[in-house]
Structures are given as structure tokens and as C-alpha cells.
Amino acid sequence: MLSSCVKLPWRHLKVKGKAFSAVTVINAFATGKGGAIGIGLKVSVRVKLTDEGVSGEIFVRGEKFEDFSLVKAVLETIKDKFGLDFGVKVKIDSEIPVGKGLKSSSAVANALTDAILKELKIELPDIEVVRLGVEASKRAGVTLTGAFDDAYASYFGGLCLTDNLKLELLKREEVEKLPVVLLIPKETLLTSNLRGRNFKVLAPYVEEAFKLALRGEWKKALVLNGLIYGSFLGYNLEPITKALGAEAVAGLSGKGPAMFAIAEEPEKIVETWRDYGEVLTTRLR
């Protein structure tokens, strides 16, 4: 029991953990190898240790969010890892839309894992914090592959290419902090709804795109990835093709439906995409 750790009033606690959104370079569904790049949308977490259970508040873009399954999974993962018995009260504020393919689960798992470990005064290498978050995401059922690429990009930023099955980093490099335009359609696609889809039929094509990313041609890779997965999942690819026509680099983020464009003149893309859904702007990080 950790009741002795509960000392500070909730309102006085400072942010203990943070992580960020990311966009997809290569979706790992087909091959188990994936890639992502960090972007500026943020998750901030405050925590207070309690005797047992999970309580608190989650806000996503200012709206209250009632699903605590990922919080519970993070708590159980840490308890099992270190043989501890405790609960947690959380305050989570996320700028990342849920169920759109923008790595909201990876960001929350990273930020919450980091925050709880700090409260427990447990020091781990950053990569081990990420691995714990990945394990929690698997436990919560919010990932098919473990999403190590998404988690790595969320935590560290930059371009991250990984083997998700082996939890290995294959390549990471810093990227220019270019403007990113995000298209957020109204529909939501949860990862759990994709179980049973045979993504392996895409493997020969996705593998070639992954090779491009490893060679440094990640912009070409993310366009190919978006066209391959976008058509396979039945999305309207017109926003991507219009962005390409405006000389931007555009793709599908995760399982979608969110799409993104990296453009030196983002205003053009913002105007073009307003007919397709909500449009946000941020930057690579």
C-alpha cells in the first residue's frame, strides 16, 4: 500500500508526464515494421498515488472522456513489473483526437507511464519507459502490432523506424520542424474494429516503401504508404491527391481516417481540405 505517498492537494500537483502525437510514415500492420514522425499535439498528465483503483479526469480537446481502460492497463503493467500494490488518481489533458490514427493511445501510455514512475521515484532508461507503455497498450487492446514505432516517435520525436515485433529501433533521425496540416474526418475507426483484416496481402508493397524510408526517402515512403493502406481500407483518397497536386507530401496516419500533409505553405492545404472535415495545423518535432 502507498497511502504515505498521498500528501499534496490535487490542485497543487505539477505536470509529471507529457508526450506527443505522431503521424505515420509506414504502417506496421502488414509487416510488423513501421515508422512514424513526432508532431506537436501534446498530452499532459498529473498523477497522485492512492491506496487502490483508478480515479480522476480525462479531457480530450476540452471534452470529458470516460474511458479509463488504458489508464487501468498502465497501472496494472507497472504494478506487475515492480511487484507493487497501489492505485492512482489522474488528470489527463490531451490535444490529440481519439480514434483518428494520430497515436493518442501511444501518447497517453507514454505520458502516464512516465508520470507514475516519477511519482514512485523509479528511474528507468527512456526506452524502457516506452516499452512499458507499449506493453500497457497491448494489454488495453488499443494496438495490433504493439505500435512501438508510434510510441517511440511520440516520446522522442523525429523520424523513428522500428521492428514492432522485436521492439527494436532500426533508425532514428531528427527532421526539420516543417508545418503539418491534419485532416480530421468526423468518422472514427478504433483499432479493435480491424481485427481479422488480412493486412499481410499488402506486405510486398509496404516492404518496398519501408526500404525507401530506411534509405532516407521517408517522404516518398509515407506517400506510398498512404495510397496503399488508404485504398485497402476504402478511404476517399481525394484529399491526398489534391495535396500532392499542391506540391505537398501527404499520407494516411495510422489506420486513419486522419490524413496529413507536410507543406512549406500550409495555407493552401488548409483551404483545400476544409470541405473534407476539421483541419488542424501543427509542426513536425
QUILIN-V30469 format. One record per residue. N is the residue number from 1. RES is the residue in one small letter. PHI is phi in degrees with one decimal (* if undefined). Layout:
N RES PHI
N RES PHI
//
This chain:
1 m *
2 l -127.9
3 s -62.2
4 s -65.8
5 c -81.6
6 v -88.9
7 k -125.8
8 l -89.6
9 p -58.5
10 w -54.5
11 r -67.6
12 h -92.5
13 l -71.6
14 k -88.8
15 v -59.7
16 k -105.4
17 g -147.5
18 k -149.7
19 a -155.1
20 f -132.4
21 s -72.9
22 a -153.6
23 v -121.1
24 t -86.7
25 v -96.8
26 i -133.3
27 n -77.9
28 a -84.6
29 f -54.8
30 a -80.4
31 t -123.0
32 g 86.2
33 k -111.2
34 g -145.6
35 g -152.9
36 a -150.3
37 i -127.5
38 g -67.1
39 i -130.7
40 g -83.2
41 l -66.1
42 k -120.5
43 v -117.4
44 s -118.0
45 v -130.7
46 r -118.7
47 v -136.2
48 k -139.4
49 l -74.3
50 t -131.2
51 d -69.7
52 e -164.4
53 g 75.1
54 v -125.9
55 s -146.7
56 g 124.7
57 e -139.3
58 i -125.4
59 f -122.9
60 v -114.4
61 r 54.6
62 g 86.5
63 e -101.5
64 k -68.0
65 f -119.5
66 e -101.1
67 d -89.5
68 f -101.8
69 s -61.7
70 l -70.2
71 v -60.0
72 k -62.5
73 a -66.5
74 v -62.6
75 l -58.8
76 e -65.6
77 t -62.9
78 i -68.8
79 k -60.1
80 d -66.3
81 k -62.5
82 f -110.7
83 g 65.1
84 l -106.9
85 d -130.6
86 f -161.9
87 g -120.7
88 v -151.5
89 k -107.9
90 v -124.7
91 k -130.1
92 i -115.6
93 d -120.1
94 s -121.9
95 e -90.9
96 i -97.5
97 p -58.1
98 v -93.4
99 g 73.7
100 k -113.1
101 g 92.3
102 l -105.4
103 k 66.4
104 s -61.4
105 s -67.1
106 s -61.2
107 a -65.6
108 v -64.8
109 a -60.7
110 n -61.9
111 a -64.5
112 l -71.0
113 t -59.6
114 d -59.7
115 a -65.5
116 i -65.6
117 l -62.0
118 k -64.2
119 e -65.3
120 l -79.6
121 k 59.7
122 i -102.7
123 e -100.3
124 l -130.7
125 p -57.6
126 d -53.0
127 i -63.5
128 e -73.5
129 v -61.3
130 v -62.5
131 r -63.3
132 l -63.6
133 g -63.3
134 v -63.5
135 e -60.8
136 a -65.3
137 s -63.2
138 k -61.5
139 r -62.3
140 a -80.3
141 g 75.2
142 v -100.0
143 t -144.0
144 l -91.4
145 t -110.2
146 g 99.8
147 a 52.4
148 f -62.7
149 d -62.9
150 d -63.6
151 a -64.0
152 y -64.8
153 a -66.5
154 s -62.5
155 y -82.1
156 f -99.8
157 g 75.8
158 g 75.6
159 l -85.4
160 c -128.4
161 l -114.2
162 t -139.0
163 d -97.9
164 n -71.1
165 l -74.3
166 k -97.2
167 l 53.8
168 e -118.8
169 l -84.2
170 l -97.6
171 k -163.5
172 r -140.1
173 e -146.1
174 e -70.1
175 v -126.5
176 e -64.0
177 k -78.6
178 l -75.7
179 p -64.7
180 v -126.6
181 v -105.6
182 l -112.1
183 l -103.5
184 i -114.5
185 p -64.4
186 k -69.2
187 e -69.0
188 t -123.8
189 l -126.0
190 l -84.6
191 t -56.9
192 s -60.8
193 n -77.8
194 l -96.3
195 r -62.4
196 g 98.0
197 r -74.7
198 n -91.2
199 f -74.3
200 k -63.8
201 v -64.9
202 l -87.9
203 a -53.8
204 p -59.7
205 y -83.5
206 v -66.5
207 e -60.9
208 e -66.2
209 a -64.8
210 f -64.0
211 k -61.6
212 l -60.0
213 a -62.4
214 l -61.9
215 r -81.0
216 g 98.3
217 e -94.4
218 w -69.7
219 k -67.3
220 k -61.6
221 a -61.6
222 l -70.8
223 v -65.9
224 l -60.5
225 n -57.7
226 g -63.6
227 l -68.8
228 i -67.0
229 y -71.7
230 g -61.1
231 s -69.3
232 f -64.2
233 l -87.5
234 g 82.7
235 y -78.3
236 n -73.6
237 l -90.6
238 e -57.4
239 p -59.4
240 i -66.2
241 t -65.6
242 k -68.0
243 a -65.8
244 l -61.7
245 g -64.5
246 a -93.3
247 e 67.1
248 a -96.7
249 v -104.5
250 a -136.6
251 g -158.4
252 l -98.3
253 s -94.6
254 g 57.7
255 k -82.8
256 g 82.5
257 p -81.7
258 a -62.9
259 m -119.4
260 f -143.9
261 a -136.2
262 i -101.6
263 a -146.1
264 e -73.3
265 e -121.2
266 p -63.7
267 e -57.3
268 k -63.6
269 i -71.0
270 v -55.4
271 e -65.1
272 t -67.6
273 w -88.0
274 r -61.1
275 d -74.3
276 y -105.2
277 g 154.6
278 e -70.3
279 v -121.9
280 l -120.7
281 t -127.1
282 t -155.4
283 r -139.3
284 l -65.0
285 r -139.7
//
